Structures are given as C-alpha cells and as structure tokens.
Amino acid sequence: MATSILVADISPGGSRSSPRPSPAFYRAVYAEIEEVGWERLVRAEDDLSSVTFRILDKKGQAHILEISLPRDYPESSPTIAADIPCTCEVVWSKNSRLSNVVQQFNEHLQNLQEFWSTIDCIDTTLRIVNPEESSLTASCRQIELGNDCYLLLHICPLRPNYLPECRFFGPDAAIDSMRTNWKKNAKKWSSDKPFHENLATLLERQLPGPPVLHKDEDQIDCGICYARYLPVDDELGADSGSAPDYTCDNPSCRKAFHSICLRDWLHSITTTRQSFGVLFGDCPYCSEPVAVKVNN
C-alpha cells in the first residue's frame, strides 16, 4: 500500500515550520518499532521525534519508557526518560537500534529490583507519611517515629541496602537523642539485615508499624460500571459473572476495571489507538496509558 507523507507543514500564517523527516526515516523507525513490538507501543509523535513503550520488568511491573530521537537519528544517540529513580546511559553505535535501547533499559530495570524490594519492605513494615504519594521514581521515604518525630530517608537506588542518608524532624530534645544514637550505632548497619531491623538497631527503639487498614470492599468494584461482578449472562461468554481483572499500573491510581468495560470505554474515545489486536488509550481516572486486547 502506498503511503503519502508531507514534507513540510504550513502554519496558519503561511510560514513553513520545520520539515518532516523523509519517508525513508519513517520506514526505518517503523521497522525498528516492529522489532520491539507494536503491542508495547503506547504513543508516537507524528514526526517520530519520540516513541513511548510500555515495558514489563521480570516481576510484571509496567514501566513507561520514552525514547527521544534526534533529527540525525540513527547517527546520533537517542535519549530516554522513564518512571524510574535513576536513568541509565544509552550505549550507542552506528549499528544500534531501538531494540538495543529497550534491552539496555530492561537490564537497568533488573539492577533496580533490589531497590524496589527494599522500598516495598519499608512500605510494609514501617509507618510511612503520605503513602499514597509513593511512586516508582521516589527514592525518599518519610517515616513516623512517634512523639511527633519523623525521619526522612534517601535510599540509594543502586545501593539500597547501604546506610541511607537521613534527616530528623521533631522536638529538639527528642531528635537530639535519636541523632546521637544514629551516629553511635552507624557501624552496626548490616546490608544482610532487613531495612526496618537496621533502623531499630541504630535508633535503639521500637518503630511504629503501618496502620491497620480495614479493607474497603468498594475498592474492588469496577471503575466504569461500578459493580463488583458482571451479570451472569450467556452473551458475555467467559466474562459472565467475572470480577474486575484489569488494574491501572499507576501506583497512585490502581483503579480496577472489568476488561470488557474498559474495552467498551476505550472504543467510545476518539483518541484510542488500535494495533495488532490491542487497544491503547488513557485511564479514565488518572490518564496514564492503559492497554487491553480487542477480544479475549
């Protein structure tokens, strides 16, 4: 099928904007996108100045990777931005392709798994201030110590089990003794011990755990039809009577949906894109990328 591509745009005032890339550039980049997988593509700029992929790490966590392509790509290296605490430097040569960038990003994600495990340990064993603001990119946690005292921790993404940088907040008399204990016991920090145990050792005190939360059953209702279960109906096939089976990947959202409800909603939105049997669009609640198969 022949493809027609404009060479330059004309602005409303009649002046020419920057020329679009050549047809050869489009063909080359499309071929590289196909190598990565169209099902991973979230969005692409009209002039292919950037392409965005949804990448799953080995634990199934989704990450959004934006790759910016310079005008002289592939002679010059692309740059990347992602929802991670520290980015990796792209190693590039004249023979490199987008798939090489994705491979390097996957390797970097693997290096960050210990960091996310440490953060998860902190979040599940200690009392975190504003836990709803946590994200995949955050390397800081503010911890409640009791008696109006707080500890702000910065965990190194590439050395998460090392002694973290910290700052105390609270009444001077209380935090002065904590600072003294921290300095006195700093050498007792062990990278082989769980993070919360190290903190308790250094501060010489029992630390508050996370608050006990009563499960809000409404949270498992579908965010589109507001029902927990779909109707029992032969027309729904395998979806008949099912519970929500899709959750938004945004840690600050995590809204649940029935796949069939999300699919119908995406079909009704004009900005939804379809590629290789997958619908790509935005979450109805947080506008982060979502993707669902056209048919189960």
C-alpha positions as CSV (number, residue, x, y, z in Angstrom):
1,M,0.0,0.0,0.0
2,A,1.4,3.4,-1.0
3,T,2.0,5.9,1.8
4,S,1.8,9.6,1.3
5,I,3.9,11.8,3.7
6,L,4.0,15.6,3.8
7,V,7.5,17.0,3.5
8,A,6.7,20.2,5.4
9,D,3.8,21.8,7.4
10,I,2.3,25.2,6.6
11,S,1.3,27.2,9.7
12,P,-2.0,29.2,9.6
13,G,0.0,32.3,8.8
14,G,1.5,30.8,5.8
15,S,5.1,30.3,7.1
16,R,6.8,26.9,6.9
17,S,7.5,25.0,10.0
18,S,10.4,22.6,10.4
19,P,10.4,20.0,7.6
20,R,9.2,16.5,8.5
21,P,11.6,13.6,8.3
22,S,12.0,11.8,5.0
23,P,9.9,8.7,4.0
24,A,13.0,6.6,4.5
25,F,13.3,7.8,8.1
26,Y,9.7,6.8,8.8
27,R,10.2,3.3,7.2
28,A,13.4,2.7,9.2
29,V,11.8,3.7,12.5
30,Y,8.6,1.8,11.9
31,A,10.8,-1.3,11.2
32,E,12.6,-0.8,14.5
33,I,9.3,-0.3,16.3
34,E,8.2,-3.7,14.9
35,E,11.3,-5.3,16.3
36,V,10.4,-4.0,19.8
37,G,6.8,-5.0,19.3
38,W,3.8,-2.9,18.3
39,E,1.9,-4.2,21.3
40,R,4.4,-2.4,23.5
41,L,3.9,1.0,21.8
42,V,2.0,3.5,23.8
43,R,2.3,6.6,21.6
44,A,4.5,8.1,18.9
45,E,4.8,11.7,17.8
46,D,3.6,12.5,14.3
47,D,7.2,13.3,13.3
48,L,8.6,10.4,15.2
49,S,10.7,12.8,17.4
50,S,9.8,10.4,20.2
51,V,8.3,7.0,20.7
52,T,7.0,5.6,24.0
53,F,6.8,2.0,25.0
54,R,5.3,0.1,27.9
55,I,7.9,-2.3,29.3
56,L,7.3,-5.1,31.8
57,D,10.1,-6.0,34.2
58,K,10.7,-9.5,35.4
59,K,8.2,-9.1,38.3
60,G,5.5,-7.9,35.9
61,Q,5.6,-4.2,36.9
62,A,4.9,-1.9,33.9
63,H,7.2,1.0,33.2
64,I,6.8,3.8,30.6
65,L,9.9,4.4,28.5
66,E,10.0,7.4,26.3
67,I,12.8,7.5,23.7
68,S,13.5,10.8,22.0
69,L,15.0,10.6,18.5
70,P,17.3,13.4,17.3
71,R,16.9,14.7,13.8
72,D,20.0,12.9,12.6
73,Y,19.0,9.6,14.1
74,P,20.5,6.9,14.0
75,E,23.8,8.7,13.5
76,S,23.3,10.4,16.9
77,S,22.2,8.5,20.1
78,P,18.6,8.8,21.3
79,T,17.9,9.9,24.9
80,I,15.5,8.3,27.3
81,A,13.1,9.2,30.1
82,A,11.3,6.7,32.3
83,D,9.4,6.3,35.6
84,I,12.4,5.1,37.5
85,P,14.6,6.7,40.2
86,C,17.7,6.9,38.1
87,T,18.1,6.6,34.3
88,C,20.7,4.6,32.5
89,E,23.2,6.0,30.0
90,V,22.4,4.7,26.5
91,V,25.3,2.9,24.9
92,W,25.0,3.6,21.2
93,S,26.9,2.8,18.0
94,K,26.1,3.2,14.3
95,N,24.6,-0.3,14.2
96,S,22.4,0.2,17.2
97,R,18.6,0.1,17.0
98,L,15.6,0.8,19.3
99,S,15.6,-2.8,20.4
100,N,19.1,-2.3,21.8
101,V,17.8,0.7,23.8
102,V,14.9,-1.4,25.2
103,Q,17.4,-4.2,26.0
104,Q,19.6,-1.9,28.0
105,F,16.6,-0.5,29.8
106,N,15.5,-4.0,30.7
107,E,18.9,-4.7,32.1
108,H,18.7,-1.4,34.1
109,L,15.3,-2.4,35.5
110,Q,16.8,-5.7,36.7
111,N,19.5,-3.7,38.5
112,L,16.8,-1.7,40.3
113,Q,14.8,-4.8,41.5
114,E,16.7,-4.8,44.8
115,F,15.9,-1.1,45.3
116,W,12.2,-1.7,44.8
117,S,12.3,-4.7,47.1
118,T,13.8,-2.5,49.8
119,I,11.2,0.2,49.2
120,D,8.5,-2.4,49.5
121,C,10.0,-3.7,52.7
122,I,9.9,-0.1,54.1
123,D,6.4,0.5,53.0
124,T,5.0,-2.7,54.5
125,T,6.9,-2.7,57.9
126,L,7.1,1.0,58.8
127,R,4.6,3.8,59.2
128,I,5.0,6.0,56.1
129,V,3.9,9.6,55.9
130,N,1.6,10.1,52.8
131,P,2.0,6.6,51.4
132,E,-0.5,7.5,48.6
133,E,2.2,9.8,47.1
134,S,4.7,6.9,46.7
135,S,5.8,6.1,43.1
136,L,8.3,4.0,41.2
137,T,10.5,7.1,40.9
138,A,10.6,8.1,44.6
139,S,13.8,7.2,46.4
140,C,12.8,9.0,49.6
141,R,10.5,7.9,52.4
142,Q,9.4,9.9,55.5
143,I,8.8,7.7,58.4
144,E,6.9,8.3,61.6
145,L,8.9,7.6,64.7
146,G,6.3,8.5,67.3
147,N,6.1,11.5,69.7
148,D,5.8,13.9,66.7
149,C,9.2,12.8,65.4
150,Y,9.9,11.9,61.8
151,L,12.8,10.6,59.8
152,L,13.3,11.5,56.1
153,L,15.3,8.7,54.4
154,H,17.0,8.8,51.0
155,I,17.7,5.3,49.7
156,C,20.4,5.0,47.0
157,P,18.7,3.2,44.0
158,L,21.9,1.3,43.1
159,R,22.9,0.5,46.7
160,P,19.6,0.2,48.6
161,N,20.9,-1.9,51.4
162,Y,23.6,0.6,52.4
163,L,23.3,3.1,55.3
164,P,20.9,5.7,53.9
165,E,21.2,9.5,54.1
166,C,18.7,10.8,56.6
167,R,17.3,13.9,58.3
168,F,15.3,14.1,61.5
169,F,12.3,16.3,62.2
170,G,10.5,17.0,65.5
171,P,11.1,18.4,69.0
172,D,14.7,19.2,69.6
173,A,15.0,17.2,72.8
174,A,13.7,14.1,71.2
175,I,15.5,14.2,67.9
176,D,18.8,15.1,69.5
177,S,18.9,11.7,71.3
178,M,18.0,10.0,68.1
179,R,20.8,11.7,66.2
180,T,23.2,10.7,68.9
181,N,22.1,7.0,68.7
182,W,22.3,7.1,64.9
183,K,25.9,8.3,64.9
184,K,26.9,6.0,67.7
185,N,25.4,2.9,66.1
186,A,26.1,3.7,62.4
187,K,28.7,0.9,62.2
188,K,26.1,-1.7,63.2
189,W,24.3,-1.2,59.9
190,S,24.3,-4.5,58.1
191,S,23.4,-4.9,54.4
192,D,22.3,-8.5,55.2
193,K,19.6,-7.5,57.7
194,P,16.1,-6.2,56.8
195,F,15.9,-2.4,56.5
196,H,13.5,-1.9,59.4
197,E,15.6,-4.0,61.7
198,N,18.7,-1.9,60.9
199,L,16.7,1.3,61.7
200,A,15.5,-0.1,65.0
201,T,19.1,-1.1,65.9
202,L,20.5,2.4,65.1
203,L,17.8,4.3,66.8
204,E,17.6,1.9,69.8
205,R,13.8,2.0,69.7
206,Q,10.8,0.0,68.5
207,L,9.4,1.7,65.4
208,P,5.7,2.0,64.7
209,G,4.4,-0.3,62.0
210,P,1.9,0.6,59.3
211,P,-1.6,1.5,60.4
212,V,-4.1,-1.3,60.4
213,L,-6.4,-0.6,57.4
214,H,-9.9,-2.1,57.1
215,K,-10.3,-3.3,53.6
216,D,-12.7,-1.1,51.7
217,E,-14.7,-3.5,49.6
218,D,-15.7,-0.7,47.3
219,Q,-12.2,-0.5,46.0
220,I,-12.6,-3.8,44.1
221,D,-15.6,-2.5,42.2
222,C,-15.1,-1.8,38.5
223,G,-14.3,1.9,38.0
224,I,-16.5,2.1,34.9
225,C,-19.7,0.0,35.6
226,Y,-19.3,0.4,39.5
227,A,-20.2,-3.2,40.0
228,R,-18.1,-5.9,41.6
229,Y,-19.3,-8.7,39.3
230,L,-20.6,-8.6,35.8
231,P,-24.1,-10.0,35.2
232,V,-24.4,-13.7,34.7
233,D,-25.3,-13.7,31.0
234,D,-24.5,-16.2,28.3
235,E,-23.9,-13.2,25.9
236,L,-20.9,-12.3,28.0
237,G,-19.3,-15.7,27.4
238,A,-16.2,-16.2,29.6
239,D,-16.7,-12.8,31.2
240,S,-20.1,-13.8,32.6
241,G,-20.2,-13.1,36.4
242,S,-16.5,-12.2,36.5
243,A,-14.8,-9.7,38.9
244,P,-12.5,-6.9,37.8
245,D,-9.4,-8.3,36.1
246,Y,-7.5,-5.2,35.0
247,T,-5.8,-2.7,37.2
248,C,-4.2,0.6,36.2
249,D,-0.4,0.4,36.5
250,N,-0.1,3.9,38.1
251,P,0.7,3.3,41.8
252,S,-1.2,6.4,42.7
253,C,-4.3,5.2,40.9
254,R,-4.5,1.4,40.9
255,K,-8.2,1.6,39.8
256,A,-9.7,-1.8,38.9
257,F,-11.8,-2.5,35.8
258,H,-13.5,-5.3,34.1
259,S,-11.6,-5.8,30.8
260,I,-14.8,-5.8,28.8
261,C,-15.9,-2.5,30.4
262,L,-12.5,-0.9,29.8
263,R,-12.6,-2.2,26.2
264,D,-16.1,-0.7,25.6
265,W,-15.0,2.6,27.2
266,L,-11.8,2.8,25.0
267,H,-13.9,2.1,21.9
268,S,-16.0,5.2,22.7
269,I,-13.0,7.6,23.0
270,T,-11.8,9.2,19.7
271,T,-8.1,9.3,20.9
272,T,-7.9,5.5,21.4
273,R,-5.5,3.7,19.1
274,Q,-5.6,0.1,17.9
275,S,-2.7,-2.0,16.8
276,F,-2.3,-5.8,16.4
277,G,-5.5,-6.6,18.3
278,V,-4.7,-4.3,21.2
279,L,-6.5,-1.0,22.2
280,F,-4.2,1.7,23.6
281,G,-5.7,4.7,25.5
282,D,-5.7,6.5,28.8
283,C,-7.0,5.5,32.2
284,P,-10.4,7.2,32.9
285,Y,-9.2,8.3,36.3
286,C,-5.5,9.3,36.1
287,S,-4.9,9.5,32.3
288,E,-1.9,7.1,32.4
289,P,-1.6,4.7,29.5
290,V,-3.8,1.6,29.5
291,A,-4.0,-1.3,27.0
292,V,-6.5,-4.1,26.6
293,K,-7.0,-6.8,24.0
294,V,-9.8,-6.2,21.5
295,N,-11.1,-9.7,22.1
296,N,-10.3,-12.1,25.0
